[in-house]
Amino acid sequence: AAQLTRFTGALHAVMGEQALIALDQEGGAVVRSTWVPAPPSAMALGAANDPELA
């Protein structure tokens, strides 16, 4: 816990307090966020040829 606290503190120092920090643990059950719309795929973003979308 202490190591994670130091790490997130260092990230906030560099990126600002509003930085979104997320974790991903491999293995175990997958729970999808069905209430959040899925982002466009990398292929769709590339086909749009709009750097503002990337």
C-alpha positions in Angstrom: 0.0 0.0 0.0 2.8 2.4 0.8 4.5 1.8 -2.5 1.3 2.4 -4.4 0.7 5.6 -2.4 4.2 6.9 -3.3 3.7 5.9 -6.9 0.4 7.7 -7.3 1.8 10.7 -5.5 4.7 10.9 -8.0 2.3 10.6 -10.9 0.1 13.4 -9.6 3.2 15.5 -9.1 4.1 15.2 -12.8 0.6 15.0 -14.3 -1.5 17.1 -12.0 -4.1 16.2 -9.4 -6.8 15.7 -12.0 -4.9 12.8 -13.6 -6.9 9.6 -14.0 -5.0 6.6 -12.6 -6.5 3.2 -13.2 -5.4 -0.4 -12.5 -5.8 -3.6 -14.4 -5.4 -6.9 -12.8 -4.9 -9.9 -15.1 -6.7 -13.1 -14.3 -10.0 -13.5 -12.6 -13.5 -12.6 -13.7 -14.1 -10.0 -16.4 -16.7 -7.3 -15.6 -17.6 -5.0 -18.4 -18.9 -1.5 -17.8 -22.1 -1.8 -19.8 -23.3 1.7 -18.7 -20.4 3.4 -20.5 -20.5 3.6 -24.3 -17.6 1.7 -26.0 -15.0 3.9 -27.5 -14.3 3.7 -31.2 -11.8 1.1 -32.3 -8.3 1.9 -33.5 -9.4 1.0 -37.0 -12.3 3.4 -36.9 -10.1 6.2 -35.6 -7.6 5.6 -38.3 -10.2 5.5 -41.0 -11.6 8.9 -39.8 -8.1 10.4 -40.5 -8.8 13.1 -37.9 -6.0 13.7 -35.4 -8.4 15.5 -33.1 -10.2 12.1 -32.5 -7.0 10.3 -31.5 
